[in-house]
Amino acid sequence: MPQSFALTGPVAEELLSERDFIVLASFSRSFYLAPRRETTPGLICCCTAELEPGPLSLCWPQWSTVRIPAPRTVVSYSDNVLYWDKSRLCLSARRHWTPPICPSFSLTYRNRRGICLATEVMRSFSCNLRGLNRLLPELLASGKLPFHMAEDAVGMDASERRLLSIGGPLLHKAQEWIRGADFSPSLFVSGLMGLGPGLTPSGDDILGGILIALHCLGRLDQAGILWDAIGREAHRTNRISQAHLYAAAHGMGVEVLHGWIHALQGEADRQTLYSLCERLGRVGHTSGWDAALGACLASLNARP
């Protein structure tokens, strides 16, 4: 008897209008489906419900019953059922996930309180930060990126130092542009795209966080300009990361990132912030913290 419950994000739901897919990549807790007829950069991420829901997600709670298909397996969708080999997932009773509406942001007392609280809570998680997201505590504390990162930071290895030496100046350029500097975002996008380790590289995740926060801030024109620059540099990264950036360009990321942006605006107490930080640390290798850095960069530097 096939299971009948799933949770689908907006991008995944839109792509279910297609009938034929191919497995792009497979992992222990997820696999990605690409429509055989490429109409958008979007993908479907079929995954365990233990992972954060998001715009690409098709979350399945009975993941242990799923026989994960190998890459390049053909998957068909008909009558609310996904078919491959001898497996099937029934989606007839699925529920739809959408990101929460973000309250408008301005540096009121309430928002400053949220930022101060996030700064305090982050102290408990500093030892979990890696690479570019090591810049996050100082960004929260001062509202701007540090010019130098101590090379003797606990646990920092040569690859992290190299990542910071390349990415740090690019993030400073991004900060200037967010503040209103008159130059093309391509000056930093070209260097950040594909930069760093992971299925979705650190630079991509930071750009995604910036895009989502700009949407929350109502800076849609600026988000559109940034997305245009990202589109021109899409060849620098992989297909899966492109799909997540496509969702970010529409103001959508994983659920915990939206919670983080809300928290920066004074919408969370200490316990909630602590829980959000724990969840951010479980998103990808460094993806959660990298996206949180991008969201902070936009939230703290965009002009009203």
Backbone torsions as a table, in degrees:
resi	resn	phi	psi	omega
1	MET	NA	118.2	-178.3
2	PRO	-68.7	148.4	175.7
3	GLN	-70.7	153.8	-171.1
4	SER	-126.0	14.7	-178.7
5	PHE	-122.8	135.6	175.3
6	ALA	-151.5	162.2	176.5
7	LEU	-123.6	121.1	-175.2
8	THR	-117.4	138.6	174.9
9	GLY	-84.8	169.3	-175.0
10	PRO	-60.6	-40.5	-180.0
11	VAL	-68.2	-44.8	177.9
12	ALA	-60.3	-43.9	-178.7
13	GLU	-62.4	-41.8	178.6
14	GLU	-62.0	-40.3	-177.1
15	LEU	-73.3	-17.7	177.5
16	LEU	-70.3	-2.4	170.2
17	SER	-73.5	-16.0	174.8
18	GLU	-79.6	164.7	-178.5
19	ARG	-115.4	-24.0	-174.1
20	ASP	-126.9	131.8	-178.3
21	PHE	-132.3	164.7	172.0
22	ILE	-132.6	142.2	-179.7
23	VAL	-74.5	118.9	-178.6
24	LEU	-82.8	-41.1	-179.1
25	ALA	-157.7	150.5	-179.4
26	SER	-129.6	141.2	178.3
27	PHE	-137.7	177.5	-176.5
28	SER	-68.0	-29.7	-176.2
29	ARG	-117.5	7.6	-179.3
30	SER	-166.0	162.1	165.7
31	PHE	-148.1	149.6	-175.2
32	TYR	-106.2	133.1	177.2
33	LEU	-108.1	130.5	173.9
34	ALA	-111.2	134.1	176.1
35	PRO	-64.0	137.6	-179.5
36	ARG	-66.2	-26.1	174.5
37	ARG	-101.6	98.9	-172.4
38	GLU	-73.8	102.9	-179.4
39	THR	-105.1	-26.2	178.1
40	THR	-141.6	167.2	174.9
41	PRO	-73.4	-3.4	-174.3
42	GLY	-70.4	157.8	174.8
43	LEU	-135.6	165.6	170.5
44	ILE	-106.7	128.5	175.7
45	CYS	-104.6	99.0	174.7
46	CYS	-78.3	123.6	-170.7
47	CYS	-151.1	165.2	173.4
48	THR	-66.6	149.0	178.8
49	ALA	-69.6	-6.5	175.7
50	GLU	-71.1	-22.1	179.0
51	LEU	-82.6	156.2	178.5
52	GLU	-61.9	130.9	173.8
53	PRO	-68.3	151.5	-180.0
54	GLY	-160.6	-173.8	-174.1
55	PRO	-65.5	-29.2	-179.6
56	LEU	-90.4	-7.1	-166.5
57	SER	-73.7	139.9	160.3
58	LEU	-124.8	90.8	-173.3
59	CYS	-83.9	132.1	-176.6
60	TRP	-123.4	115.3	-173.1
61	PRO	-71.4	-27.4	179.7
62	GLN	-96.3	56.2	-172.3
63	TRP	-63.1	-30.3	-178.5
64	SER	-63.1	-18.8	179.5
65	THR	-88.0	-7.4	-174.8
66	VAL	-87.2	128.5	172.6
67	ARG	-90.1	105.5	-171.8
68	ILE	-67.6	124.5	-178.7
69	PRO	-75.1	151.1	177.8
70	ALA	-76.7	157.4	175.0
71	PRO	-54.8	143.0	179.5
72	ARG	77.8	3.4	173.0
73	THR	-66.2	137.9	177.4
74	VAL	-83.9	131.3	179.7
75	VAL	-122.4	134.1	179.5
76	SER	-113.0	151.9	177.7
77	TYR	-128.6	122.9	-179.2
78	SER	-155.1	137.5	177.3
79	ASP	51.1	45.2	176.6
80	ASN	65.4	23.9	178.5
81	VAL	-130.9	133.1	170.8
82	LEU	-91.4	130.7	-178.3
83	TYR	-121.5	137.0	166.4
84	TRP	-155.2	143.7	-176.1
85	ASP	45.1	-120.2	177.7
86	LYS	-107.7	17.4	-177.5
87	SER	-104.5	158.2	175.9
88	ARG	-154.3	144.5	173.3
89	LEU	-122.2	120.2	179.5
90	CYS	-89.4	123.4	-175.4
91	LEU	-111.6	17.1	-173.1
92	SER	-64.7	-28.9	-177.5
93	ALA	-106.9	26.9	-175.6
94	ARG	-68.8	154.8	173.4
95	ARG	-111.1	156.5	-175.9
96	HIS	-105.4	129.4	174.8
97	TRP	-95.9	135.3	172.3
98	THR	-134.0	146.8	179.4
99	PRO	-66.4	145.4	178.9
100	PRO	-65.7	147.2	177.3
101	ILE	-68.8	131.1	-176.2
102	CYS	-92.1	131.2	176.0
103	PRO	-66.5	151.3	-178.9
104	SER	-63.5	145.5	-173.1
105	PHE	-107.1	132.6	167.8
106	SER	-153.5	155.2	-174.6
107	LEU	-78.8	64.1	173.8
108	THR	-81.7	174.4	176.9
109	TYR	-56.7	-42.4	-178.3
110	ARG	-60.3	-42.6	-179.6
111	ASN	-68.4	-41.8	177.9
112	ARG	-60.9	-37.4	177.9
113	ARG	-62.5	-41.4	178.2
114	GLY	-62.1	-41.9	179.8
115	ILE	-66.8	-42.8	178.7
116	CYS	-62.3	-41.1	179.8
117	LEU	-66.4	-41.1	177.3
118	ALA	-62.5	-38.8	178.2
119	THR	-60.9	-43.7	-179.9
120	GLU	-65.5	-46.8	-177.3
121	VAL	-64.9	-35.9	-178.2
122	MET	-60.8	-24.2	-179.6
123	ARG	-60.2	-29.0	179.6
124	SER	-76.5	-11.7	-175.0
125	PHE	-117.4	2.9	-175.5
126	SER	-57.9	-35.1	-178.3
127	CYS	-70.3	-13.0	179.7
128	ASN	-91.3	-6.4	-175.4
129	LEU	-81.7	146.9	-178.6
130	ARG	-141.3	145.8	173.6
131	GLY	62.5	-135.1	-174.7
132	LEU	-64.0	-29.8	-177.5
133	ASN	-73.4	-3.3	170.6
134	ARG	-63.1	-18.3	179.5
135	LEU	-77.4	-10.9	-172.8
136	LEU	-62.4	-46.7	-178.2
137	PRO	-59.1	-42.9	180.0
138	GLU	-68.2	-37.5	177.2
139	LEU	-61.2	-43.9	178.1
140	LEU	-64.6	-42.0	-174.2
141	ALA	-70.0	-37.8	-173.4
142	SER	-111.7	-13.6	-177.4
143	GLY	84.6	0.4	178.7
144	LYS	-146.6	160.2	-178.4
145	LEU	-71.7	145.1	172.8
146	PRO	-71.0	152.3	178.4
147	PHE	-80.4	-25.8	-179.1
148	HIS	-137.2	145.7	175.4
149	MET	-113.6	127.2	-178.1
150	ALA	-58.2	125.6	-177.3
151	GLU	-74.8	-11.3	178.8
152	ASP	-99.1	17.8	178.4
153	ALA	-56.4	146.4	-174.3
154	VAL	-56.5	124.6	174.2
155	GLY	78.7	2.9	-177.2
156	MET	-76.8	128.4	179.0
157	ASP	-107.2	-178.8	-174.6
158	ALA	-62.8	-37.2	-178.8
159	SER	-66.8	-36.0	177.0
160	GLU	-67.7	-41.9	179.2
161	ARG	-61.6	-39.9	178.4
162	ARG	-65.4	-43.3	179.6
163	LEU	-60.4	-42.8	179.4
164	LEU	-68.5	-36.8	-179.2
165	SER	-68.1	-31.7	177.9
166	ILE	-84.0	-48.7	-173.2
167	GLY	-77.5	-30.2	-177.7
168	GLY	-54.5	-54.2	178.8
169	PRO	-60.9	-33.9	178.5
170	LEU	-66.7	-38.3	178.0
171	LEU	-68.3	-33.0	175.2
172	HIS	-64.9	-37.7	175.4
173	LYS	-63.9	-42.3	177.9
174	ALA	-60.9	-41.3	179.0
175	GLN	-61.5	-43.4	178.1
176	GLU	-61.9	-43.6	-178.1
177	TRP	-65.5	-42.7	178.2
178	ILE	-59.1	-36.2	-179.9
179	ARG	-74.2	-10.6	175.6
180	GLY	117.4	8.5	179.0
181	ALA	-60.9	144.1	-173.0
182	ASP	-93.1	74.1	171.7
183	PHE	-148.7	164.3	-177.7
184	SER	-72.2	138.2	176.1
185	PRO	-64.7	-11.9	176.4
186	SER	-58.5	-23.3	-179.8
187	LEU	-60.9	-30.7	176.7
188	PHE	-110.6	-27.5	-178.6
189	VAL	-62.5	-42.4	-176.6
190	SER	-61.3	-32.3	178.9
191	GLY	-84.5	-32.0	-178.0
192	LEU	-78.6	-32.5	-178.3
193	MET	-61.6	124.0	178.9
194	GLY	79.6	3.9	-176.6
195	LEU	-83.7	125.1	174.8
196	GLY	103.5	172.2	-176.4
197	PRO	-82.8	172.6	171.2
198	GLY	104.5	161.8	177.5
199	LEU	-59.7	-43.0	169.3
200	THR	-112.4	108.2	-173.9
201	PRO	-58.8	155.7	-175.9
202	SER	-55.0	-45.4	-178.9
203	GLY	-60.3	-39.3	178.1
204	ASP	-64.7	-43.7	-179.1
205	ASP	-63.5	-38.3	178.0
206	ILE	-64.3	-44.9	178.0
207	LEU	-61.7	-39.1	176.9
208	GLY	-62.3	-42.0	177.5
209	GLY	-62.5	-39.1	177.3
210	ILE	-62.7	-46.8	-179.3
211	LEU	-58.1	-46.9	-176.9
212	ILE	-64.9	-43.1	179.6
213	ALA	-65.6	-38.3	177.6
214	LEU	-60.8	-38.7	175.2
215	HIS	-62.2	-44.5	179.6
216	CYS	-62.8	-31.5	-179.9
217	LEU	-80.4	-6.7	-176.4
218	GLY	79.2	13.4	-179.4
219	ARG	-90.4	62.9	-172.9
220	LEU	-69.7	-35.7	178.1
221	ASP	-63.4	-44.6	180.0
222	GLN	-66.1	-39.8	176.4
223	ALA	-62.2	-39.3	178.8
224	GLY	-64.7	-40.5	177.8
225	ILE	-63.9	-42.5	178.6
226	LEU	-64.3	-42.3	179.8
227	TRP	-63.5	-38.3	176.9
228	ASP	-59.8	-42.6	179.1
229	ALA	-66.2	-39.9	177.8
230	ILE	-63.3	-41.6	178.9
231	GLY	-59.6	-37.4	179.4
232	ARG	-69.6	-22.4	-177.6
233	GLU	-108.9	13.6	-174.0
234	ALA	-59.7	-27.2	-179.2
235	HIS	-64.7	-13.7	-177.5
236	ARG	-80.5	-8.2	-177.8
237	THR	-131.7	-176.5	-174.5
238	ASN	-95.4	169.6	-174.1
239	ARG	-63.2	-38.2	-178.7
240	ILE	-67.4	-43.5	178.9
241	SER	-65.3	-37.2	176.3
242	GLN	-58.5	-39.4	-179.0
243	ALA	-66.3	-41.2	178.3
244	HIS	-66.8	-36.8	177.0
245	LEU	-67.8	-35.3	175.9
246	TYR	-59.4	-43.6	177.2
247	ALA	-65.3	-41.3	179.4
248	ALA	-62.0	-34.3	178.5
249	ALA	-64.9	-18.5	175.1
250	HIS	-101.1	14.1	175.6
251	GLY	80.5	22.1	-174.2
252	MET	-125.4	132.0	173.6
253	GLY	-140.5	-170.3	179.3
254	VAL	-63.7	154.0	-171.9
255	GLU	-55.4	-42.3	-176.0
256	VAL	-64.5	-31.2	179.3
257	LEU	-66.9	-38.8	175.5
258	HIS	-64.0	-38.8	175.9
259	GLY	-62.4	-38.5	178.3
260	TRP	-63.6	-44.6	179.4
261	ILE	-64.1	-40.6	175.5
262	HIS	-60.0	-41.9	-177.9
263	ALA	-63.5	-37.2	177.9
264	LEU	-63.2	-22.4	-179.1
265	GLN	-96.1	17.5	176.1
266	GLY	81.2	19.9	-175.1
267	GLU	-98.3	17.0	-177.5
268	ALA	-146.3	151.2	174.2
269	ASP	-93.9	179.4	-175.9
270	ARG	-59.9	-44.5	-178.5
271	GLN	-62.9	-41.8	178.2
272	THR	-64.3	-42.7	178.5
273	LEU	-61.9	-40.8	178.8
274	TYR	-61.2	-44.1	178.2
275	SER	-63.4	-40.8	178.1
276	LEU	-61.0	-42.4	180.0
277	CYS	-64.6	-40.0	176.2
278	GLU	-60.7	-42.6	-179.3
279	ARG	-69.1	-39.9	177.4
280	LEU	-57.8	-39.2	-179.5
281	GLY	-67.9	-15.7	179.6
282	ARG	-96.6	-0.7	179.9
283	VAL	-89.0	107.7	178.7
284	GLY	63.0	-165.3	178.5
285	HIS	-73.9	-54.7	174.3
286	THR	-134.8	9.1	-170.3
287	SER	-61.0	-41.2	-178.3
288	GLY	-61.5	-48.4	-179.7
289	TRP	-68.7	-36.5	178.8
290	ASP	-64.2	-44.2	177.8
291	ALA	-64.8	-37.0	177.3
292	ALA	-63.2	-37.5	176.4
293	LEU	-62.0	-46.5	178.6
294	GLY	-61.3	-41.4	179.1
295	ALA	-63.5	-40.3	177.4
296	CYS	-65.8	-41.4	-178.7
297	LEU	-57.3	-43.8	178.4
298	ALA	-73.4	-45.1	-174.9
299	SER	-62.6	-35.1	-174.4
300	LEU	-93.6	-9.9	-175.1
301	ASN	-121.1	-16.7	-179.9
302	ALA	-67.3	138.7	179.8
303	ARG	-89.3	143.2	178.9
304	PRO	-66.2	NA	NA
